[in-house]
Amino acid sequence: MDIDQFKREIRREFGPHLEHATPANVRDFLDNVQDDVFQNKLRKPFIIDEDKTTYEAILRDFFARVLDFPRDEALIMLWTMAFDLSFTTLELHLSERFDALFREIEAP
């Protein structure tokens, strides 16, 4: 997928200003993009050979490797990661707010 096709898909899914993006549909969209991008690569056996032992080390390795990716691939990977992390953070924030609200309603 090139960057122009990626942009079209994002705008088709969420609107020109991403006004229809929600934590739920962002997750679904990113799952579908991942399936589309990696569908041929994941048909082979998947071998986990990760020498990194912490999440921090895995992130450093990811960001170091993405610097060497082709421009469109790097931009798509970084944008989807940022989009995912942003909406995951939003989802956690909303969950905490609603949890507190419902706790107050349930309190005797």
PEURBEL-V744896 format. One record per pair of residues at least 12 apart in sequence whose C-alpha atoms are under 10 Angstrom apart, sorted by sequence separation. I is the first residue (numbers start at 0). J is the second residue. If there is no record, write none. Layout:
<<I & J> <I & J>>
This chain:
<<12 & 24> <13 & 25> <65 & 77> <12 & 25> <13 & 28> <62 & 77> <9 & 25> <12 & 28> <61 & 77> <9 & 28> <8 & 28> <9 & 29> <9 & 32> <8 & 32> <5 & 32> <0 & 32> <0 & 35> <0 & 36> <36 & 72> <33 & 76> <33 & 79> <32 & 79> <29 & 79> <28 & 79> <29 & 80> <29 & 82> <25 & 79> <29 & 83> <28 & 83> <26 & 82> <25 & 82> <26 & 83> <25 & 83> <22 & 82> <26 & 86> <22 & 83> <25 & 86> <26 & 87> <24 & 86> <25 & 87> <22 & 85> <23 & 86> <22 & 86> <23 & 87> <21 & 86> <22 & 87> <5 & 71> <20 & 86> <21 & 87> <22 & 88> <22 & 89> <23 & 90> <2 & 70> <3 & 71> <21 & 89> <22 & 90> <1 & 70> <2 & 71> <6 & 75> <21 & 90> <22 & 91> <1 & 71> <2 & 72> <5 & 75> <0 & 71> <1 & 72> <2 & 73> <22 & 93> <0 & 72> <2 & 74> <1 & 74> <2 & 75> <1 & 75> <0 & 75>>
